[in-house]
Amino acid sequence: MLVGALLTLLTLSVIQLGLAMLVRNTVLDAASEGARFGSLADNSPEDGIQRTRDLITTAIGSAYAKNVSVTIGTYRGHPADIVTVVTPLPLIGLIGLSHSMEVKGHAAIETLP
């Protein structure tokens, strides 16, 4: 009985770790895609924020898309859009500590000659 309880706890812990990694990777991918979208010559950085929010809301839920911001800076020496997402890290299911995970997506700003 004790071994079964330990194996159950271990299994649930591994599943929760997988869910946390899924959320992190999904939010990171959405931030990168939002930065790429906002850095296009005919789009604004605010378009990148909206794209990031739409992708996160579709994939995970609106609770994870509340705190999205963009800055114009440099990344590896080039002008870039930097989309930052601060979101909860899921600890039990999708419930977690708010503002505990921060990811950034970068994209070089496209200019027309």
Backbone atoms as SQL, in Angstrom:
CREATE TABLE atoms (id INTEGER PRIMARY KEY, chain TEXT, resi INTEGER, resn TEXT, atom TEXT, x REAL, y REAL, z REAL);
INSERT INTO atoms VALUES
  (1, 'A', 1, 'MET', 'N', 0.824, -1.191, 0.000),
  (2, 'A', 1, 'MET', 'CA', 0.000, 0.000, 0.000),
  (3, 'A', 1, 'MET', 'C', 0.871, 1.259, 0.000),
  (4, 'A', 2, 'LEU', 'N', 1.937, 1.261, 0.774),
  (5, 'A', 2, 'LEU', 'CA', 2.830, 2.409, 0.828),
  (6, 'A', 2, 'LEU', 'C', 3.545, 2.606, -0.512),
  (7, 'A', 3, 'VAL', 'N', 3.927, 1.507, -1.141),
  (8, 'A', 3, 'VAL', 'CA', 4.593, 1.596, -2.438),
  (9, 'A', 3, 'VAL', 'C', 3.628, 2.159, -3.486),
  (10, 'A', 4, 'GLY', 'N', 2.392, 1.748, -3.444),
  (11, 'A', 4, 'GLY', 'CA', 1.389, 2.257, -4.385),
  (12, 'A', 4, 'GLY', 'C', 1.167, 3.752, -4.218),
  (13, 'A', 5, 'ALA', 'N', 1.146, 4.219, -2.982),
  (14, 'A', 5, 'ALA', 'CA', 0.973, 5.650, -2.730),
  (15, 'A', 5, 'ALA', 'C', 2.180, 6.437, -3.241),
  (16, 'A', 6, 'LEU', 'N', 3.369, 5.918, -3.021),
  (17, 'A', 6, 'LEU', 'CA', 4.568, 6.597, -3.506),
  (18, 'A', 6, 'LEU', 'C', 4.626, 6.630, -5.032),
  (19, 'A', 7, 'LEU', 'N', 4.250, 5.526, -5.654),
  (20, 'A', 7, 'LEU', 'CA', 4.234, 5.493, -7.120),
  (21, 'A', 7, 'LEU', 'C', 3.182, 6.443, -7.688),
  (22, 'A', 8, 'THR', 'N', 2.051, 6.540, -7.031),
  (23, 'A', 8, 'THR', 'CA', 1.013, 7.473, -7.466),
  (24, 'A', 8, 'THR', 'C', 1.499, 8.907, -7.346),
  (25, 'A', 9, 'LEU', 'N', 2.135, 9.239, -6.223),
  (26, 'A', 9, 'LEU', 'CA', 2.673, 10.579, -6.025),
  (27, 'A', 9, 'LEU', 'C', 3.746, 10.899, -7.067),
  (28, 'A', 10, 'LEU', 'N', 4.611, 9.956, -7.345),
  (29, 'A', 10, 'LEU', 'CA', 5.650, 10.150, -8.351),
  (30, 'A', 10, 'LEU', 'C', 5.046, 10.358, -9.740),
  (31, 'A', 11, 'THR', 'N', 4.055, 9.573, -10.077),
  (32, 'A', 11, 'THR', 'CA', 3.398, 9.697, -11.380),
  (33, 'A', 11, 'THR', 'C', 2.726, 11.054, -11.531),
  (34, 'A', 12, 'LEU', 'N', 2.003, 11.485, -10.502),
  (35, 'A', 12, 'LEU', 'CA', 1.342, 12.785, -10.559),
  (36, 'A', 12, 'LEU', 'C', 2.351, 13.928, -10.625),
  (37, 'A', 13, 'SER', 'N', 3.482, 13.780, -9.952),
  (38, 'A', 13, 'SER', 'CA', 4.527, 14.801, -10.004),
  (39, 'A', 13, 'SER', 'C', 5.117, 14.920, -11.406),
  (40, 'A', 14, 'VAL', 'N', 5.352, 13.797, -12.054),
  (41, 'A', 14, 'VAL', 'CA', 5.894, 13.811, -13.418),
  (42, 'A', 14, 'VAL', 'C', 4.881, 14.417, -14.391),
  (43, 'A', 15, 'ILE', 'N', 3.614, 14.101, -14.220),
  (44, 'A', 15, 'ILE', 'CA', 2.570, 14.674, -15.077),
  (45, 'A', 15, 'ILE', 'C', 2.502, 16.184, -14.873),
  (46, 'A', 16, 'GLN', 'N', 2.589, 16.642, -13.613),
  (47, 'A', 16, 'GLN', 'CA', 2.549, 18.077, -13.338),
  (48, 'A', 16, 'GLN', 'C', 3.764, 18.792, -13.927),
  (49, 'A', 17, 'LEU', 'N', 4.926, 18.181, -13.841),
  (50, 'A', 17, 'LEU', 'CA', 6.120, 18.760, -14.448),
  (51, 'A', 17, 'LEU', 'C', 5.947, 18.879, -15.960),
  (52, 'A', 18, 'GLY', 'N', 5.379, 17.854, -16.576),
  (53, 'A', 18, 'GLY', 'CA', 5.111, 17.907, -18.012),
  (54, 'A', 18, 'GLY', 'C', 4.137, 19.024, -18.362),
  (55, 'A', 19, 'LEU', 'N', 3.111, 19.223, -17.539),
  (56, 'A', 19, 'LEU', 'CA', 2.149, 20.299, -17.776),
  (57, 'A', 19, 'LEU', 'C', 2.811, 21.661, -17.628),
  (58, 'A', 20, 'ALA', 'N', 3.664, 21.819, -16.628),
  (59, 'A', 20, 'ALA', 'CA', 4.369, 23.091, -16.444),
  (60, 'A', 20, 'ALA', 'C', 5.279, 23.378, -17.636),
  (61, 'A', 21, 'MET', 'N', 5.962, 22.362, -18.141),
  (62, 'A', 21, 'MET', 'CA', 6.824, 22.547, -19.303),
  (63, 'A', 21, 'MET', 'C', 6.001, 22.869, -20.556),
  (64, 'A', 22, 'LEU', 'N', 4.836, 22.250, -20.694),
  (65, 'A', 22, 'LEU', 'CA', 3.951, 22.541, -21.819),
  (66, 'A', 22, 'LEU', 'C', 3.509, 23.999, -21.791),
  (67, 'A', 23, 'VAL', 'N', 3.106, 24.475, -20.618),
  (68, 'A', 23, 'VAL', 'CA', 2.675, 25.867, -20.491),
  (69, 'A', 23, 'VAL', 'C', 3.833, 26.802, -20.810),
  (70, 'A', 24, 'ARG', 'N', 5.009, 26.528, -20.265),
  (71, 'A', 24, 'ARG', 'CA', 6.176, 27.372, -20.524),
  (72, 'A', 24, 'ARG', 'C', 6.509, 27.416, -22.003),
  (73, 'A', 25, 'ASN', 'N', 6.567, 26.272, -22.645),
  (74, 'A', 25, 'ASN', 'CA', 6.918, 26.226, -24.061),
  (75, 'A', 25, 'ASN', 'C', 5.860, 26.892, -24.932),
  (76, 'A', 26, 'THR', 'N', 4.592, 26.734, -24.576),
  (77, 'A', 26, 'THR', 'CA', 3.517, 27.356, -25.341),
  (78, 'A', 26, 'THR', 'C', 3.571, 28.871, -25.226),
  (79, 'A', 27, 'VAL', 'N', 3.781, 29.371, -24.007),
  (80, 'A', 27, 'VAL', 'CA', 3.858, 30.822, -23.800),
  (81, 'A', 27, 'VAL', 'C', 5.102, 31.390, -24.478),
  (82, 'A', 28, 'LEU', 'N', 6.216, 30.687, -24.402),
  (83, 'A', 28, 'LEU', 'CA', 7.442, 31.137, -25.060),
  (84, 'A', 28, 'LEU', 'C', 7.264, 31.182, -26.576),
  (85, 'A', 29, 'ASP', 'N', 6.627, 30.172, -27.148),
  (86, 'A', 29, 'ASP', 'CA', 6.378, 30.155, -28.589),
  (87, 'A', 29, 'ASP', 'C', 5.446, 31.298, -28.994),
  (88, 'A', 30, 'ALA', 'N', 4.416, 31.562, -28.177),
  (89, 'A', 30, 'ALA', 'CA', 3.495, 32.657, -28.482),
  (90, 'A', 30, 'ALA', 'C', 4.210, 34.003, -28.403),
  (91, 'A', 31, 'ALA', 'N', 5.101, 34.184, -27.425),
  (92, 'A', 31, 'ALA', 'CA', 5.853, 35.436, -27.312),
  (93, 'A', 31, 'ALA', 'C', 6.772, 35.622, -28.514),
  (94, 'A', 32, 'SER', 'N', 7.423, 34.563, -28.945),
  (95, 'A', 32, 'SER', 'CA', 8.299, 34.651, -30.117),
  (96, 'A', 32, 'SER', 'C', 7.507, 34.963, -31.377),
  (97, 'A', 33, 'GLU', 'N', 6.369, 34.307, -31.545),
  (98, 'A', 33, 'GLU', 'CA', 5.529, 34.563, -32.713),
  (99, 'A', 33, 'GLU', 'C', 4.977, 35.982, -32.682),
  (100, 'A', 34, 'GLY', 'N', 4.587, 36.461, -31.509),
  (101, 'A', 34, 'GLY', 'CA', 4.108, 37.840, -31.381),
  (102, 'A', 34, 'GLY', 'C', 5.194, 38.847, -31.711),
  (103, 'A', 35, 'ALA', 'N', 6.424, 38.572, -31.288),
  (104, 'A', 35, 'ALA', 'CA', 7.535, 39.467, -31.617),
  (105, 'A', 35, 'ALA', 'C', 7.789, 39.475, -33.120),
  (106, 'A', 36, 'ARG', 'N', 7.751, 38.308, -33.747),
  (107, 'A', 36, 'ARG', 'CA', 7.946, 38.244, -35.200),
  (108, 'A', 36, 'ARG', 'C', 6.833, 38.993, -35.930),
  (109, 'A', 37, 'PHE', 'N', 5.599, 38.820, -35.474),
  (110, 'A', 37, 'PHE', 'CA', 4.461, 39.461, -36.124),
  (111, 'A', 37, 'PHE', 'C', 4.527, 40.979, -35.952),
  (112, 'A', 38, 'GLY', 'N', 4.884, 41.435, -34.756),
  (113, 'A', 38, 'GLY', 'CA', 4.951, 42.867, -34.499),
  (114, 'A', 38, 'GLY', 'C', 6.132, 43.554, -35.141),
  (115, 'A', 39, 'SER', 'N', 7.150, 42.799, -35.499),
  (116, 'A', 39, 'SER', 'CA', 8.345, 43.408, -36.091),
  (117, 'A', 39, 'SER', 'C', 8.280, 43.513, -37.605),
  (118, 'A', 40, 'LEU', 'N', 7.218, 43.023, -38.215),
  (119, 'A', 40, 'LEU', 'CA', 7.069, 43.150, -39.665),
  (120, 'A', 40, 'LEU', 'C', 6.898, 44.616, -40.042),
  (121, 'A', 41, 'ALA', 'N', 7.306, 44.967, -41.242),
  (122, 'A', 41, 'ALA', 'CA', 7.329, 46.371, -41.668),
  (123, 'A', 41, 'ALA', 'C', 5.946, 47.013, -41.650),
  (124, 'A', 42, 'ASP', 'N', 4.899, 46.271, -41.939),
  (125, 'A', 42, 'ASP', 'CA', 3.568, 46.863, -41.990),
  (126, 'A', 42, 'ASP', 'C', 2.767, 46.663, -40.700),
  (127, 'A', 43, 'ASN', 'N', 3.394, 46.182, -39.621),
  (128, 'A', 43, 'ASN', 'CA', 2.722, 45.995, -38.338),
  (129, 'A', 43, 'ASN', 'C', 3.376, 46.855, -37.272),
  (130, 'A', 44, 'SER', 'N', 2.656, 47.053, -36.183),
  (131, 'A', 44, 'SER', 'CA', 3.191, 47.806, -35.050),
  (132, 'A', 44, 'SER', 'C', 3.483, 46.842, -33.902),
  (133, 'A', 45, 'PRO', 'N', 4.263, 47.273, -32.922),
  (134, 'A', 45, 'PRO', 'CA', 4.509, 46.413, -31.757),
  (135, 'A', 45, 'PRO', 'C', 3.217, 46.014, -31.028),
  (136, 'A', 46, 'GLU', 'N', 2.215, 46.882, -31.052),
  (137, 'A', 46, 'GLU', 'CA', 0.933, 46.553, -30.413),
  (138, 'A', 46, 'GLU', 'C', 0.241, 45.387, -31.124),
  (139, 'A', 47, 'ASP', 'N', 0.467, 45.262, -32.435),
  (140, 'A', 47, 'ASP', 'CA', -0.057, 44.103, -33.165),
  (141, 'A', 47, 'ASP', 'C', 0.575, 42.813, -32.636),
  (142, 'A', 48, 'GLY', 'N', 1.841, 42.888, -32.262),
  (143, 'A', 48, 'GLY', 'CA', 2.522, 41.728, -31.685),
  (144, 'A', 48, 'GLY', 'C', 1.943, 41.340, -30.338),
  (145, 'A', 49, 'ILE', 'N', 1.574, 42.334, -29.527),
  (146, 'A', 49, 'ILE', 'CA', 0.939, 42.046, -28.236),
  (147, 'A', 49, 'ILE', 'C', -0.377, 41.319, -28.455),
  (148, 'A', 50, 'GLN', 'N', -1.189, 41.838, -29.367),
  (149, 'A', 50, 'GLN', 'CA', -2.500, 41.220, -29.621),
  (150, 'A', 50, 'GLN', 'C', -2.336, 39.801, -30.169),
  (151, 'A', 51, 'ARG', 'N', -1.377, 39.605, -31.053),
  (152, 'A', 51, 'ARG', 'CA', -1.131, 38.264, -31.610),
  (153, 'A', 51, 'ARG', 'C', -0.709, 37.297, -30.504),
  (154, 'A', 52, 'THR', 'N', 0.165, 37.754, -29.607),
  (155, 'A', 52, 'THR', 'CA', 0.604, 36.919, -28.493),
  (156, 'A', 52, 'THR', 'C', -0.569, 36.547, -27.598),
  (157, 'A', 53, 'ARG', 'N', -1.398, 37.525, -27.268),
  (158, 'A', 53, 'ARG', 'CA', -2.574, 37.255, -26.415),
  (159, 'A', 53, 'ARG', 'C', -3.525, 36.263, -27.088),
  (160, 'A', 54, 'ASP', 'N', -3.752, 36.438, -28.380),
  (161, 'A', 54, 'ASP', 'CA', -4.649, 35.527, -29.096),
  (162, 'A', 54, 'ASP', 'C', -4.124, 34.091, -29.076),
  (163, 'A', 55, 'LEU', 'N', -2.831, 33.929, -29.313),
  (164, 'A', 55, 'LEU', 'CA', -2.247, 32.584, -29.334),
  (165, 'A', 55, 'LEU', 'C', -2.308, 31.920, -27.959),
  (166, 'A', 56, 'ILE', 'N', -1.983, 32.665, -26.914),
  (167, 'A', 56, 'ILE', 'CA', -2.011, 32.096, -25.555),
  (168, 'A', 56, 'ILE', 'C', -3.433, 31.762, -25.151),
  (169, 'A', 57, 'THR', 'N', -4.375, 32.658, -25.442),
  (170, 'A', 57, 'THR', 'CA', -5.774, 32.413, -25.087),
  (171, 'A', 57, 'THR', 'C', -6.320, 31.183, -25.791),
  (172, 'A', 58, 'THR', 'N', -5.972, 31.014, -27.050),
  (173, 'A', 58, 'THR', 'CA', -6.444, 29.853, -27.803),
  (174, 'A', 58, 'THR', 'C', -5.843, 28.559, -27.275),
  (175, 'A', 59, 'ALA', 'N', -4.564, 28.576, -26.931),
  (176, 'A', 59, 'ALA', 'CA', -3.872, 27.348, -26.540),
  (177, 'A', 59, 'ALA', 'C', -4.092, 26.967, -25.081),
  (178, 'A', 60, 'ILE', 'N', -4.063, 27.941, -24.173),
  (179, 'A', 60, 'ILE', 'CA', -4.100, 27.623, -22.740),
  (180, 'A', 60, 'ILE', 'C', -5.308, 28.235, -22.035),
  (181, 'A', 61, 'GLY', 'N', -5.545, 29.510, -22.279),
  (182, 'A', 61, 'GLY', 'CA', -6.652, 30.195, -21.631),
  (183, 'A', 61, 'GLY', 'C', -6.308, 31.649, -21.380),
  (184, 'A', 62, 'SER', 'N', -7.326, 32.450, -21.186),
  (185, 'A', 62, 'SER', 'CA', -7.122, 33.893, -21.045),
  (186, 'A', 62, 'SER', 'C', -6.406, 34.271, -19.752),
  (187, 'A', 63, 'ALA', 'N', -6.448, 33.434, -18.737),
  (188, 'A', 63, 'ALA', 'CA', -5.764, 33.743, -17.484),
  (189, 'A', 63, 'ALA', 'C', -4.256, 33.825, -17.666),
  (190, 'A', 64, 'TYR', 'N', -3.731, 33.175, -18.688),
  (191, 'A', 64, 'TYR', 'CA', -2.296, 33.172, -18.944),
  (192, 'A', 64, 'TYR', 'C', -1.867, 34.284, -19.892),
  (193, 'A', 65, 'ALA', 'N', -2.819, 35.059, -20.427),
  (194, 'A', 65, 'ALA', 'CA', -2.502, 36.091, -21.416),
  (195, 'A', 65, 'ALA', 'C', -2.755, 37.500, -20.893),
  (196, 'A', 66, 'LYS', 'N', -2.800, 37.673, -19.594),
  (197, 'A', 66, 'LYS', 'CA', -3.145, 38.980, -19.032),
  (198, 'A', 66, 'LYS', 'C', -1.995, 39.974, -19.052),
  (199, 'A', 67, 'ASN', 'N', -0.782, 39.534, -18.818),
  (200, 'A', 67, 'ASN', 'CA', 0.347, 40.451, -18.655),
  (201, 'A', 67, 'ASN', 'C', 1.343, 40.272, -19.804),
  (202, 'A', 68, 'VAL', 'N', 1.049, 40.937, -20.921),
  (203, 'A', 68, 'VAL', 'CA', 1.907, 40.870, -22.108),
  (204, 'A', 68, 'VAL', 'C', 2.358, 42.296, -22.422),
  (205, 'A', 69, 'SER', 'N', 3.644, 42.477, -22.627),
  (206, 'A', 69, 'SER', 'CA', 4.159, 43.806, -22.964),
  (207, 'A', 69, 'SER', 'C', 5.216, 43.676, -24.059),
  (208, 'A', 70, 'VAL', 'N', 5.496, 44.809, -24.703),
  (209, 'A', 70, 'VAL', 'CA', 6.512, 44.821, -25.751),
  (210, 'A', 70, 'VAL', 'C', 7.408, 46.034, -25.549),
  (211, 'A', 71, 'THR', 'N', 8.683, 45.855, -25.816),
  (212, 'A', 71, 'THR', 'CA', 9.638, 46.954, -25.799),
  (213, 'A', 71, 'THR', 'C', 10.451, 46.897, -27.085),
  (214, 'A', 72, 'ILE', 'N', 10.934, 48.054, -27.472),
  (215, 'A', 72, 'ILE', 'CA', 11.841, 48.138, -28.612),
  (216, 'A', 72, 'ILE', 'C', 13.241, 48.261, -28.022),
  (217, 'A', 73, 'GLY', 'N', 14.102, 47.353, -28.383),
  (218, 'A', 73, 'GLY', 'CA', 15.453, 47.366, -27.852),
  (219, 'A', 73, 'GLY', 'C', 16.405, 46.752, -28.853),
  (220, 'A', 74, 'THR', 'N', 17.511, 46.265, -28.351),
  (221, 'A', 74, 'THR', 'CA', 18.458, 45.570, -29.218),
  (222, 'A', 74, 'THR', 'C', 18.628, 44.147, -28.712),
  (223, 'A', 75, 'TYR', 'N', 18.789, 43.260, -29.644),
  (224, 'A', 75, 'TYR', 'CA', 19.045, 41.862, -29.333),
  (225, 'A', 75, 'TYR', 'C', 20.181, 41.407, -30.240),
  (226, 'A', 76, 'ARG', 'N', 21.294, 41.054, -29.627),
  (227, 'A', 76, 'ARG', 'CA', 22.503, 40.659, -30.354),
  (228, 'A', 76, 'ARG', 'C', 22.956, 41.737, -31.339),
  (229, 'A', 77, 'GLY', 'N', 22.820, 42.984, -30.917),
  (230, 'A', 77, 'GLY', 'CA', 23.315, 44.101, -31.710),
  (231, 'A', 77, 'GLY', 'C', 22.382, 44.620, -32.781),
  (232, 'A', 78, 'HIS', 'N', 21.175, 44.100, -32.878),
  (233, 'A', 78, 'HIS', 'CA', 20.235, 44.533, -33.897),
  (234, 'A', 78, 'HIS', 'C', 18.977, 45.088, -33.231),
  (235, 'A', 79, 'PRO', 'N', 18.340, 46.102, -33.856),
  (236, 'A', 79, 'PRO', 'CA', 17.069, 46.593, -33.310),
  (237, 'A', 79, 'PRO', 'C', 16.041, 45.464, -33.316),
  (238, 'A', 80, 'ALA', 'N', 15.313, 45.331, -32.215),
  (239, 'A', 80, 'ALA', 'CA', 14.399, 44.200, -32.104),
  (240, 'A', 80, 'ALA', 'C', 13.169, 44.552, -31.283),
  (241, 'A', 81, 'ASP', 'N', 12.071, 43.863, -31.583),
  (242, 'A', 81, 'ASP', 'CA', 10.895, 43.848, -30.715),
  (243, 'A', 81, 'ASP', 'C', 11.135, 42.768, -29.677),
  (244, 'A', 82, 'ILE', 'N', 10.885, 43.099, -28.433),
  (245, 'A', 82, 'ILE', 'CA', 11.033, 42.124, -27.354),
  (246, 'A', 82, 'ILE', 'C', 9.685, 42.015, -26.656),
  (247, 'A', 83, 'VAL', 'N', 9.012, 40.895, -26.846),
  (248, 'A', 83, 'VAL', 'CA', 7.713, 40.648, -26.222),
  (249, 'A', 83, 'VAL', 'C', 7.946, 39.876, -24.928),
  (250, 'A', 84, 'THR', 'N', 7.435, 40.413, -23.826),
  (251, 'A', 84, 'THR', 'CA', 7.588, 39.804, -22.513),
  (252, 'A', 84, 'THR', 'C', 6.227, 39.362, -22.010),
  (253, 'A', 85, 'VAL', 'N', 6.147, 38.126, -21.547),
  (254, 'A', 85, 'VAL', 'CA', 4.917, 37.587, -20.977),
  (255, 'A', 85, 'VAL', 'C', 5.219, 37.145, -19.550),
  (256, 'A', 86, 'VAL', 'N', 4.466, 37.687, -18.606),
  (257, 'A', 86, 'VAL', 'CA', 4.556, 37.262, -17.210),
  (258, 'A', 86, 'VAL', 'C', 3.262, 36.528, -16.906),
  (259, 'A', 87, 'THR', 'N', 3.392, 35.290, -16.479),
  (260, 'A', 87, 'THR', 'CA', 2.227, 34.412, -16.360),
  (261, 'A', 87, 'THR', 'C', 2.372, 33.486, -15.163),
  (262, 'A', 88, 'PRO', 'N', 1.297, 32.857, -14.729),
  (263, 'A', 88, 'PRO', 'CA', 1.401, 31.904, -13.617),
  (264, 'A', 88, 'PRO', 'C', 2.157, 30.640, -14.006),
  (265, 'A', 89, 'LEU', 'N', 2.869, 30.092, -13.060),
  (266, 'A', 89, 'LEU', 'CA', 3.509, 28.788, -13.226),
  (267, 'A', 89, 'LEU', 'C', 2.580, 27.761, -12.602),
  (268, 'A', 90, 'PRO', 'N', 2.036, 26.828, -13.391),
  (269, 'A', 90, 'PRO', 'CA', 1.071, 25.877, -12.824),
  (270, 'A', 90, 'PRO', 'C', 1.733, 24.920, -11.831),
  (271, 'A', 91, 'LEU', 'N', 1.160, 24.859, -10.632),
  (272, 'A', 91, 'LEU', 'CA', 1.685, 23.983, -9.592),
  (273, 'A', 91, 'LEU', 'C', 0.776, 22.785, -9.319),
  (274, 'A', 92, 'ILE', 'N', -0.535, 23.030, -9.358),
  (275, 'A', 92, 'ILE', 'CA', -1.515, 21.954, -9.163),
  (276, 'A', 92, 'ILE', 'C', -2.521, 22.089, -10.299),
  (277, 'A', 93, 'GLY', 'N', -2.427, 21.219, -11.269),
  (278, 'A', 93, 'GLY', 'CA', -3.245, 21.379, -12.470),
  (279, 'A', 93, 'GLY', 'C', -2.799, 22.648, -13.171),
  (280, 'A', 94, 'LEU', 'N', -3.741, 23.501, -13.558),
  (281, 'A', 94, 'LEU', 'CA', -3.398, 24.790, -14.154),
  (282, 'A', 94, 'LEU', 'C', -3.409, 25.911, -13.130),
  (283, 'A', 95, 'ILE', 'N', -3.579, 25.578, -11.857),
  (284, 'A', 95, 'ILE', 'CA', -3.585, 26.571, -10.786),
  (285, 'A', 95, 'ILE', 'C', -2.149, 26.774, -10.313),
  (286, 'A', 96, 'GLY', 'N', -1.757, 28.034, -10.205),
  (287, 'A', 96, 'GLY', 'CA', -0.386, 28.289, -9.782),
  (288, 'A', 96, 'GLY', 'C', -0.209, 29.680, -9.221),
  (289, 'A', 97, 'LEU', 'N', 1.029, 30.000, -8.934),
  (290, 'A', 97, 'LEU', 'CA', 1.370, 31.304, -8.401),
  (291, 'A', 97, 'LEU', 'C', 1.363, 32.325, -9.527),
  (292, 'A', 98, 'SER', 'N', 0.628, 33.415, -9.336),
  (293, 'A', 98, 'SER', 'CA', 0.588, 34.430, -10.385),
  (294, 'A', 98, 'SER', 'C', 1.917, 35.166, -10.448),
  (295, 'A', 99, 'HIS', 'N', 2.264, 35.625, -11.618),
  (296, 'A', 99, 'HIS', 'CA', 3.489, 36.385, -11.880),
  (297, 'A', 99, 'HIS', 'C', 4.747, 35.618, -11.472),
  (298, 'A', 100, 'SER', 'N', 4.750, 34.316, -11.635),
  (299, 'A', 100, 'SER', 'CA', 5.912, 33.534, -11.214),
  (300, 'A', 100, 'SER', 'C', 6.758, 33.033, -12.382),
  (301, 'A', 101, 'MET', 'N', 6.310, 33.251, -13.605),
  (302, 'A', 101, 'MET', 'CA', 7.086, 32.811, -14.767),
  (303, 'A', 101, 'MET', 'C', 7.136, 33.960, -15.777),
  (304, 'A', 102, 'GLU', 'N', 8.315, 34.263, -16.261),
  (305, 'A', 102, 'GLU', 'CA', 8.495, 35.319, -17.255),
  (306, 'A', 102, 'GLU', 'C', 9.277, 34.767, -18.435),
  (307, 'A', 103, 'VAL', 'N', 8.735, 34.970, -19.630),
  (308, 'A', 103, 'VAL', 'CA', 9.418, 34.548, -20.849),
  (309, 'A', 103, 'VAL', 'C', 9.479, 35.739, -21.800),
  (310, 'A', 104, 'LYS', 'N', 10.485, 35.717, -22.685),
  (311, 'A', 104, 'LYS', 'CA', 10.655, 36.793, -23.655),
  (312, 'A', 104, 'LYS', 'C', 10.866, 36.207, -25.039),
  (313, 'A', 105, 'GLY', 'N', 10.240, 36.845, -26.004),
  (314, 'A', 105, 'GLY', 'CA', 10.445, 36.494, -27.403),
  (315, 'A', 105, 'GLY', 'C', 11.070, 37.676, -28.127),
  (316, 'A', 106, 'HIS', 'N', 12.029, 37.426, -28.992),
  (317, 'A', 106, 'HIS', 'CA', 12.760, 38.471, -29.702),
  (318, 'A', 106, 'HIS', 'C', 12.601, 38.303, -31.206),
  (319, 'A', 107, 'ALA', 'N', 12.588, 39.424, -31.914),
  (320, 'A', 107, 'ALA', 'CA', 12.579, 39.386, -33.380),
  (321, 'A', 107, 'ALA', 'C', 13.174, 40.684, -33.914),
  (322, 'A', 108, 'ALA', 'N', 14.020, 40.564, -34.914),
  (323, 'A', 108, 'ALA', 'CA', 14.627, 41.737, -35.543),
  (324, 'A', 108, 'ALA', 'C', 13.544, 42.555, -36.252),
  (325, 'A', 109, 'ILE', 'N', 13.639, 43.867, -36.120),
  (326, 'A', 109, 'ILE', 'CA', 12.660, 44.749, -36.731),
  (327, 'A', 109, 'ILE', 'C', 12.946, 44.851, -38.225),
  (328, 'A', 110, 'GLU', 'N', 11.915, 44.616, -39.008),
  (329, 'A', 110, 'GLU', 'CA', 12.023, 44.677, -40.466),
  (330, 'A', 110, 'GLU', 'C', 11.835, 46.119, -40.933),
  (331, 'A', 111, 'THR', 'N', 12.678, 46.548, -41.807),
  (332, 'A', 111, 'THR', 'CA', 12.556, 47.904, -42.386),
  (333, 'A', 111, 'THR', 'C', 12.508, 47.797, -43.899),
  (334, 'A', 112, 'LEU', 'N', 11.824, 48.750, -44.472),
  (335, 'A', 112, 'LEU', 'CA', 11.767, 48.824, -45.918),
  (336, 'A', 112, 'LEU', 'C', 12.767, 49.861, -46.408),
  (337, 'A', 113, 'PRO', 'N', 13.477, 49.587, -47.497),
  (338, 'A', 113, 'PRO', 'CA', 14.471, 50.564, -47.995),
  (339, 'A', 113, 'PRO', 'C', 13.833, 51.818, -48.548);
